[in-house]
Amino acid sequence: MAIIRGRVWKYGDNINTDIISPGQYMSLPVEQQAVHAMEAVEPGFADKVQPGDILVAGHNFGSGSSRETAQMVLKYHGIGAIVACSFARIFYRNSLNVGLPVVEMPDTSSIEEGDELEIDLLAGTIRNHTKGSEHRGTKLPEHLIEMVQLGGLEPYLAKKLKGVTG
């Protein structure tokens, strides 16, 4: 799973957590919250998105609340990864904590909605199969890739602690 391949959903700058997961639904179970994911900028997103799809955005993706509902609704839909020029710090860390890969790429302007991307998390490369181009993104350290592969921080720590105590 260090290689992720999927179709692009493209967004601009400053996509905040209330856009990703509207606050008025956060008391609902995640599967009901997920129905409203991204609806402010992409009506019908929940009906159109497919497991493995990749979100690509500009600067400051995930600003706003520190709650993890935004990451959880994207993970519920099976989003393969998020690529952005920059992330809000807490959103970035919470994404990894729930097992959602995030990659920073200095300029996402050449990637378009519907492009087919392949991301190598370990190498930090983003290959656009639609356009035949390759870009550099951030490399995730092996321990964070393992954490994402295991489903997030809790299963990662459970595995590590089992080795220490077992």
C-alpha positions in Angstrom: 0.0 0.0 0.0 3.0 2.4 -0.3 1.7 2.8 -3.9 -1.7 4.5 -4.3 -3.5 4.9 -7.6 -6.7 6.7 -8.2 -8.8 9.3 -10.0 -8.5 12.9 -9.0 -11.0 15.2 -7.4 -9.6 18.7 -7.6 -10.1 21.6 -5.2 -8.6 25.0 -4.5 -7.1 26.7 -1.5 -8.5 26.9 2.1 -10.7 23.8 2.0 -11.6 23.7 5.7 -12.9 21.0 8.0 -16.4 22.4 7.9 -16.4 22.1 4.1 -15.1 18.5 4.3 -17.4 17.5 7.1 -20.1 20.1 8.0 -20.3 20.7 11.8 -24.1 20.4 12.0 -23.8 16.7 11.3 -21.0 15.7 13.7 -23.3 14.2 16.3 -24.4 11.6 13.7 -22.7 8.3 13.1 -19.8 8.6 10.6 -21.8 6.8 7.8 -24.5 9.5 8.1 -21.9 12.3 8.3 -20.3 11.0 5.2 -23.4 11.6 3.1 -22.7 15.4 3.5 -18.9 15.2 2.9 -17.7 18.0 0.6 -21.2 19.0 -0.3 -20.5 22.8 0.0 -18.0 22.6 -2.9 -19.1 19.4 -4.6 -22.8 18.6 -4.4 -23.4 14.9 -4.7 -19.7 14.1 -3.8 -20.9 11.2 -1.6 -22.7 9.6 -4.4 -20.0 10.1 -7.0 -16.7 9.4 -5.2 -15.2 5.9 -5.5 -12.9 4.0 -3.1 -9.3 4.8 -4.1 -10.0 8.3 -5.5 -7.5 11.0 -4.6 -8.2 14.5 -3.5 -5.9 17.2 -4.8 -6.0 20.7 -3.5 -4.1 23.9 -3.2 -2.9 25.6 0.0 -4.1 25.2 3.6 -6.2 22.1 3.1 -8.0 21.0 6.3 -7.8 24.3 8.2 -10.3 24.9 11.0 -11.4 22.5 13.7 -9.1 19.9 15.1 -11.9 17.3 15.3 -11.2 14.1 13.3 -14.6 13.9 11.7 -13.3 15.4 8.4 -10.7 12.7 8.1 -13.1 10.0 9.1 -15.7 10.9 6.5 -13.0 10.9 3.8 -11.7 7.5 5.0 -15.3 6.2 5.1 -15.6 6.9 1.4 -12.3 5.1 0.8 -10.2 8.1 -0.3 -6.8 6.7 -1.2 -4.8 9.8 -0.4 -4.9 13.6 -0.3 -2.3 15.7 -2.2 -2.1 19.4 -1.5 0.4 22.3 -1.6 0.1 22.6 2.1 -2.0 21.2 5.0 -3.2 22.6 8.3 -0.8 21.0 10.8 -3.5 19.4 12.9 -5.4 18.0 9.9 -2.1 16.6 8.5 -1.4 14.7 11.7 -4.9 13.6 12.4 -5.1 12.2 8.8 -2.1 10.0 9.5 -3.5 9.1 12.9 -6.7 7.6 11.3 -4.7 5.9 8.4 -5.4 8.5 5.6 -2.2 9.2 3.6 -1.4 12.9 2.9 1.3 14.2 0.6 2.5 17.7 0.1 3.4 18.8 -3.4 4.6 22.4 -3.9 2.4 23.1 -7.0 -0.7 21.1 -7.8 -1.9 23.4 -10.7 -0.9 20.9 -13.4 -3.2 18.2 -12.0 -6.8 18.3 -13.2 -10.0 16.8 -12.1 -10.3 13.2 -13.5 -6.6 12.7 -14.0 -5.2 9.3 -13.0 -2.5 9.6 -10.3 -0.1 7.1 -8.9 1.5 8.1 -5.6 4.6 6.3 -4.2 4.5 7.3 -0.5 8.0 6.0 0.2 9.7 7.7 -2.8 7.6 10.8 -2.6 6.7 10.7 -6.3 3.4 11.5 -7.9 3.0 10.2 -11.4 0.2 11.6 -13.5 -0.7 8.7 -15.9 -3.2 10.9 -17.8 -0.6 13.5 -18.7 2.5 11.3 -18.6 4.2 13.6 -16.1 5.9 13.0 -12.7 6.2 15.3 -9.7 8.0 15.4 -6.4 6.0 15.3 -3.2 6.9 14.7 0.4 8.2 11.3 1.3 6.5 9.6 4.3 8.9 7.8 6.6 8.5 4.1 6.7 7.0 4.1 10.3 4.2 6.4 9.1 3.6 4.3 6.1 3.3 1.3 8.4 0.9 3.3 10.6 -1.3 4.2 7.6 -1.2 0.6 6.4 -2.3 -0.7 9.8 -5.2 1.7 9.8 -3.9 4.5 12.0 -2.3 5.3 15.3 -4.3 3.0 17.5 -3.6 -0.3 15.6 0.0 0.8 15.1 0.6 1.4 18.8 -1.3 -1.9 19.7 1.1 -3.8 17.4 4.2 -2.0 18.8 3.1 -2.5 22.4 2.2 -6.1 21.9 5.9 -6.7 20.8 7.1 -4.9 24.0 4.7 -6.6 26.4 4.1 -9.9 24.7 
